[in-house]
Amino acid sequence: MCFVRLLKHWCKEQTMQIKWGKHLSDPSHVTNGVRQGGIESILVCCIFRRLSTEQNNIKMGCYIGESY
């Protein structure tokens, strides 16, 4: 449970800045996505793919056009 709270905090408190040449923007709060290049990002992506595959295999979910 502690790990889940850690991930939730890590995602909720995420900010980003844009660098253009020598200029840096003010920090902005990130509301979705995962950090590029982060080790955790690979783990989250793998979990999502696995869940998506399993969900498709058991025919759980809904169709959008021809896709499950």
N, CA, C and O atoms as CSV, one atom per row, in Angstrom:
chain,resi,resn,atom,element,x,y,z
A,1,MET,N,N,0.822,-1.187,0.000
A,1,MET,CA,C,0.000,0.000,0.000
A,1,MET,C,C,0.872,1.259,0.000
A,1,MET,O,O,0.523,2.265,-0.617
A,2,CYS,N,N,1.987,1.192,0.685
A,2,CYS,CA,C,2.910,2.335,0.730
A,2,CYS,C,C,3.427,2.657,-0.677
A,2,CYS,O,O,3.572,3.825,-1.037
A,3,PHE,N,N,3.702,1.621,-1.464
A,3,PHE,CA,C,4.192,1.805,-2.836
A,3,PHE,C,C,3.148,2.517,-3.695
A,3,PHE,O,O,3.488,3.378,-4.507
A,4,VAL,N,N,1.873,2.154,-3.511
A,4,VAL,CA,C,0.791,2.791,-4.271
A,4,VAL,C,C,0.694,4.264,-3.904
A,4,VAL,O,O,0.523,5.111,-4.781
A,5,ARG,N,N,0.803,4.576,-2.616
A,5,ARG,CA,C,0.772,5.990,-2.186
A,5,ARG,C,C,1.962,6.753,-2.749
A,5,ARG,O,O,1.833,7.916,-3.132
A,6,LEU,N,N,3.107,6.108,-2.798
A,6,LEU,CA,C,4.303,6.741,-3.363
A,6,LEU,C,C,4.088,7.061,-4.843
A,6,LEU,O,O,4.398,8.168,-5.283
A,7,LEU,N,N,3.564,6.107,-5.616
A,7,LEU,CA,C,3.297,6.340,-7.032
A,7,LEU,C,C,2.264,7.444,-7.226
A,7,LEU,O,O,2.410,8.289,-8.109
A,8,LYS,N,N,1.225,7.437,-6.404
A,8,LYS,CA,C,0.187,8.468,-6.497
A,8,LYS,C,C,0.783,9.847,-6.241
A,8,LYS,O,O,0.504,10.790,-6.982
A,9,HIS,N,N,1.593,9.971,-5.208
A,9,HIS,CA,C,2.242,11.241,-4.894
A,9,HIS,C,C,3.186,11.652,-6.021
A,9,HIS,O,O,3.221,12.819,-6.413
A,10,TRP,N,N,3.942,10.699,-6.534
A,10,TRP,CA,C,4.899,10.972,-7.615
A,10,TRP,C,C,4.187,11.534,-8.839
A,10,TRP,O,O,4.680,12.465,-9.475
A,11,CYS,N,N,3.031,10.970,-9.167
A,11,CYS,CA,C,2.273,11.434,-10.334
A,11,CYS,C,C,1.545,12.743,-10.061
A,11,CYS,O,O,1.491,13.617,-10.926
A,12,LYS,N,N,0.992,12.879,-8.873
A,12,LYS,CA,C,0.189,14.057,-8.533
A,12,LYS,C,C,1.030,15.315,-8.401
A,12,LYS,O,O,0.564,16.401,-8.745
A,13,GLU,N,N,2.238,15.197,-7.919
A,13,GLU,CA,C,3.089,16.356,-7.661
A,13,GLU,C,C,4.038,16.680,-8.819
A,13,GLU,O,O,5.002,17.422,-8.633
A,14,GLN,N,N,3.783,16.148,-9.978
A,14,GLN,CA,C,4.661,16.318,-11.129
A,14,GLN,C,C,4.521,17.720,-11.747
A,14,GLN,O,O,3.408,18.205,-11.952
A,15,THR,N,N,5.637,18.349,-12.034
A,15,THR,CA,C,5.637,19.629,-12.735
A,15,THR,C,C,6.583,19.533,-13.925
A,15,THR,O,O,7.410,18.625,-14.009
A,16,MET,N,N,6.444,20.490,-14.847
A,16,MET,CA,C,7.326,20.505,-16.006
A,16,MET,C,C,7.697,21.943,-16.335
A,16,MET,O,O,7.011,22.888,-15.944
A,17,GLN,N,N,8.787,22.083,-17.056
A,17,GLN,CA,C,9.213,23.374,-17.569
A,17,GLN,C,C,9.691,23.179,-18.994
A,17,GLN,O,O,10.146,22.097,-19.365
A,18,ILE,N,N,9.585,24.230,-19.788
A,18,ILE,CA,C,10.043,24.186,-21.165
A,18,ILE,C,C,11.282,25.052,-21.286
A,18,ILE,O,O,11.305,26.197,-20.835
A,19,LYS,N,N,12.316,24.487,-21.904
A,19,LYS,CA,C,13.553,25.230,-22.116
A,19,LYS,C,C,13.670,25.549,-23.597
A,19,LYS,O,O,13.595,24.658,-24.443
A,20,TRP,N,N,13.853,26.823,-23.904
A,20,TRP,CA,C,14.000,27.294,-25.288
A,20,TRP,C,C,15.274,28.124,-25.325
A,20,TRP,O,O,15.304,29.267,-24.870
A,21,GLY,N,N,16.322,27.529,-25.874
A,21,GLY,CA,C,17.616,28.218,-25.851
A,21,GLY,C,C,18.086,28.345,-24.419
A,21,GLY,O,O,18.266,27.346,-23.723
A,22,LYS,N,N,18.290,29.599,-23.972
A,22,LYS,CA,C,18.727,29.839,-22.591
A,22,LYS,C,C,17.563,30.210,-21.678
A,22,LYS,O,O,17.764,30.482,-20.495
A,23,HIS,N,N,16.353,30.223,-22.218
A,23,HIS,CA,C,15.181,30.625,-21.444
A,23,HIS,C,C,14.456,29.410,-20.901
A,23,HIS,O,O,14.367,28.371,-21.555
A,24,LEU,N,N,13.937,29.561,-19.686
A,24,LEU,CA,C,13.213,28.489,-19.015
A,24,LEU,C,C,11.851,29.015,-18.575
A,24,LEU,O,O,11.764,30.060,-17.930
A,25,SER,N,N,10.796,28.297,-18.922
A,25,SER,CA,C,9.445,28.726,-18.550
A,25,SER,C,C,9.210,28.541,-17.057
A,25,SER,O,O,9.986,27.888,-16.360
A,26,ASP,N,N,8.123,29.132,-16.591
A,26,ASP,CA,C,7.688,28.891,-15.215
A,26,ASP,C,C,7.221,27.438,-15.113
A,26,ASP,O,O,6.780,26.862,-16.108
A,27,PRO,N,N,7.313,26.841,-13.928
A,27,PRO,CA,C,6.835,25.470,-13.765
A,27,PRO,C,C,5.322,25.377,-13.988
A,27,PRO,O,O,4.576,26.270,-13.586
A,28,SER,N,N,4.879,24.301,-14.626
A,28,SER,CA,C,3.460,24.022,-14.834
A,28,SER,C,C,3.154,22.658,-14.246
A,28,SER,O,O,3.957,21.730,-14.336
A,29,HIS,N,N,1.973,22.550,-13.638
A,29,HIS,CA,C,1.544,21.269,-13.063
A,29,HIS,C,C,1.144,20.322,-14.186
A,29,HIS,O,O,0.406,20.713,-15.090
A,30,VAL,N,N,1.620,19.085,-14.139
A,30,VAL,CA,C,1.292,18.068,-15.134
A,30,VAL,C,C,0.095,17.275,-14.617
A,30,VAL,O,O,0.101,16.786,-13.488
A,31,THR,N,N,-0.941,17.155,-15.466
A,31,THR,CA,C,-2.159,16.479,-15.015
A,31,THR,C,C,-2.318,15.069,-15.565
A,31,THR,O,O,-3.207,14.341,-15.124
A,32,ASN,N,N,-1.474,14.661,-16.526
A,32,ASN,CA,C,-1.558,13.294,-17.044
A,32,ASN,C,C,-0.240,12.902,-17.673
A,32,ASN,O,O,0.638,13.740,-17.875
A,33,GLY,N,N,-0.102,11.607,-17.987
A,33,GLY,CA,C,1.108,11.114,-18.627
A,33,GLY,C,C,2.134,10.603,-17.628
A,33,GLY,O,O,1.922,10.643,-16.416
A,34,VAL,N,N,3.226,10.131,-18.151
A,34,VAL,CA,C,4.340,9.652,-17.335
A,34,VAL,C,C,5.604,10.371,-17.763
A,34,VAL,O,O,5.684,10.895,-18.875
A,35,ARG,N,N,6.572,10.395,-16.897
A,35,ARG,CA,C,7.812,11.109,-17.177
A,35,ARG,C,C,8.603,10.408,-18.275
A,35,ARG,O,O,8.795,9.193,-18.239
A,36,GLN,N,N,9.057,11.185,-19.244
A,36,GLN,CA,C,9.891,10.618,-20.303
A,36,GLN,C,C,11.251,10.255,-19.735
A,36,GLN,O,O,11.876,11.044,-19.026
A,37,GLY,N,N,11.696,9.058,-20.055
A,37,GLY,CA,C,13.020,8.637,-19.637
A,37,GLY,C,C,13.098,8.100,-18.223
A,37,GLY,O,O,14.148,7.604,-17.815
A,38,GLY,N,N,12.014,8.186,-17.463
A,38,GLY,CA,C,12.020,7.694,-16.095
A,38,GLY,C,C,11.935,6.174,-16.059
A,38,GLY,O,O,11.228,5.572,-16.868
A,39,ILE,N,N,12.638,5.560,-15.142
A,39,ILE,CA,C,12.599,4.109,-14.994
A,39,ILE,C,C,11.178,3.660,-14.672
A,39,ILE,O,O,10.725,2.621,-15.152
A,40,GLU,N,N,10.473,4.453,-13.850
A,40,GLU,CA,C,9.106,4.115,-13.484
A,40,GLU,C,C,8.185,4.145,-14.696
A,40,GLU,O,O,7.212,3.392,-14.754
A,41,SER,N,N,8.481,5.008,-15.664
A,41,SER,CA,C,7.652,5.127,-16.865
A,41,SER,C,C,7.609,3.820,-17.636
A,41,SER,O,O,6.562,3.442,-18.163
A,42,ILE,N,N,8.728,3.132,-17.706
A,42,ILE,CA,C,8.795,1.842,-18.394
A,42,ILE,C,C,7.920,0.830,-17.664
A,42,ILE,O,O,7.190,0.066,-18.295
A,43,LEU,N,N,7.995,0.826,-16.344
A,43,LEU,CA,C,7.189,-0.097,-15.539
A,43,LEU,C,C,5.700,0.173,-15.742
A,43,LEU,O,O,4.926,-0.760,-15.956
A,44,VAL,N,N,5.294,1.438,-15.677
A,44,VAL,CA,C,3.884,1.793,-15.854
A,44,VAL,C,C,3.412,1.386,-17.247
A,44,VAL,O,O,2.307,0.864,-17.396
A,45,CYS,N,N,4.226,1.616,-18.257
A,45,CYS,CA,C,3.884,1.247,-19.634
A,45,CYS,C,C,3.713,-0.269,-19.756
A,45,CYS,O,O,2.760,-0.731,-20.384
A,46,CYS,N,N,4.610,-1.034,-19.173
A,46,CYS,CA,C,4.530,-2.498,-19.222
A,46,CYS,C,C,3.280,-3.007,-18.517
A,46,CYS,O,O,2.610,-3.914,-19.011
A,47,ILE,N,N,2.966,-2.426,-17.369
A,47,ILE,CA,C,1.761,-2.832,-16.640
A,47,ILE,C,C,0.523,-2.526,-17.469
A,47,ILE,O,O,-0.380,-3.356,-17.568
A,48,PHE,N,N,0.477,-1.337,-18.066
A,48,PHE,CA,C,-0.669,-0.952,-18.884
A,48,PHE,C,C,-0.842,-1.902,-20.069
A,48,PHE,O,O,-1.954,-2.340,-20.362
A,49,ARG,N,N,0.260,-2.215,-20.744
A,49,ARG,CA,C,0.186,-3.143,-21.886
A,49,ARG,C,C,-0.311,-4.513,-21.458
A,49,ARG,O,O,-1.136,-5.126,-22.137
A,50,ARG,N,N,0.195,-4.988,-20.332
A,50,ARG,CA,C,-0.201,-6.313,-19.825
A,50,ARG,C,C,-1.684,-6.329,-19.483
A,50,ARG,O,O,-2.398,-7.265,-19.844
A,51,LEU,N,N,-2.152,-5.287,-18.780
A,51,LEU,CA,C,-3.567,-5.209,-18.426
A,51,LEU,C,C,-4.438,-5.111,-19.669
A,51,LEU,O,O,-5.495,-5.737,-19.742
A,52,SER,N,N,-4.000,-4.338,-20.631
A,52,SER,CA,C,-4.741,-4.179,-21.879
A,52,SER,C,C,-4.845,-5.505,-22.630
A,52,SER,O,O,-5.909,-5.853,-23.142
A,53,THR,N,N,-3.739,-6.240,-22.692
A,53,THR,CA,C,-3.722,-7.542,-23.363
A,53,THR,C,C,-4.635,-8.527,-22.646
A,53,THR,O,O,-5.415,-9.232,-23.286
A,54,GLU,N,N,-4.542,-8.580,-21.323
A,54,GLU,CA,C,-5.370,-9.502,-20.544
A,54,GLU,C,C,-6.850,-9.154,-20.694
A,54,GLU,O,O,-7.694,-10.041,-20.820
A,55,GLN,N,N,-7.153,-7.867,-20.679
A,55,GLN,CA,C,-8.535,-7.423,-20.833
A,55,GLN,C,C,-9.069,-7.835,-22.200
A,55,GLN,O,O,-10.214,-8.274,-22.313
A,56,ASN,N,N,-8.263,-7.698,-23.219
A,56,ASN,CA,C,-8.656,-8.090,-24.567
A,56,ASN,C,C,-8.845,-9.606,-24.664
A,56,ASN,O,O,-9.786,-10.075,-25.305
A,57,ASN,N,N,-7.957,-10.367,-24.034
A,57,ASN,CA,C,-8.033,-11.839,-24.081
A,57,ASN,C,C,-9.308,-12.381,-23.455
A,57,ASN,O,O,-9.854,-13.378,-23.927
A,58,ILE,N,N,-9.785,-11.737,-22.400
A,58,ILE,CA,C,-11.000,-12.226,-21.740
A,58,ILE,C,C,-12.253,-11.507,-22.256
A,58,ILE,O,O,-13.348,-11.684,-21.723
A,59,LYS,N,N,-12.071,-10.695,-23.303
A,59,LYS,CA,C,-13.188,-9.975,-23.933
A,59,LYS,C,C,-13.938,-9.088,-22.942
A,59,LYS,O,O,-15.168,-9.046,-22.926
A,60,MET,N,N,-13.157,-8.371,-22.107
A,60,MET,CA,C,-13.740,-7.465,-21.139
A,60,MET,C,C,-13.501,-6.044,-21.625
A,60,MET,O,O,-12.367,-5.682,-21.937
A,61,GLY,N,N,-14.523,-5.259,-21.691
A,61,GLY,CA,C,-14.382,-3.888,-22.145
A,61,GLY,C,C,-15.453,-3.541,-23.152
A,61,GLY,O,O,-16.568,-4.055,-23.072
A,62,CYS,N,N,-15.135,-2.682,-24.094
A,62,CYS,CA,C,-16.123,-2.293,-25.109
A,62,CYS,C,C,-15.438,-2.114,-26.455
A,62,CYS,O,O,-14.220,-1.958,-26.544
A,63,TYR,N,N,-16.248,-2.142,-27.486
A,63,TYR,CA,C,-15.740,-1.929,-28.843
A,63,TYR,C,C,-15.824,-0.461,-29.224
A,63,TYR,O,O,-16.799,0.214,-28.895
A,64,ILE,N,N,-14.810,0.033,-29.913
A,64,ILE,CA,C,-14.834,1.348,-30.534
A,64,ILE,C,C,-14.510,1.074,-31.992
A,64,ILE,O,O,-13.356,0.830,-32.347
A,65,GLY,N,N,-15.535,1.116,-32.834
A,65,GLY,CA,C,-15.357,0.703,-34.217
A,65,GLY,C,C,-15.075,-0.784,-34.257
A,65,GLY,O,O,-15.865,-1.582,-33.752
A,66,GLU,N,N,-13.962,-1.160,-34.849
A,66,GLU,CA,C,-13.558,-2.563,-34.930
A,66,GLU,C,C,-12.569,-2.954,-33.824
A,66,GLU,O,O,-12.188,-4.119,-33.711
A,67,SER,N,N,-12.159,-1.982,-33.017
A,67,SER,CA,C,-11.159,-2.236,-31.963
A,67,SER,C,C,-11.832,-2.508,-30.624
A,67,SER,O,O,-12.860,-1.912,-30.300
A,68,TYR,N,N,-11.242,-3.413,-29.851
A,68,TYR,CA,C,-11.737,-3.739,-28.532
A,68,TYR,C,C,-11.142,-2.799,-27.530
A,68,TYR,O,O,-11.432,-2.902,-26.338
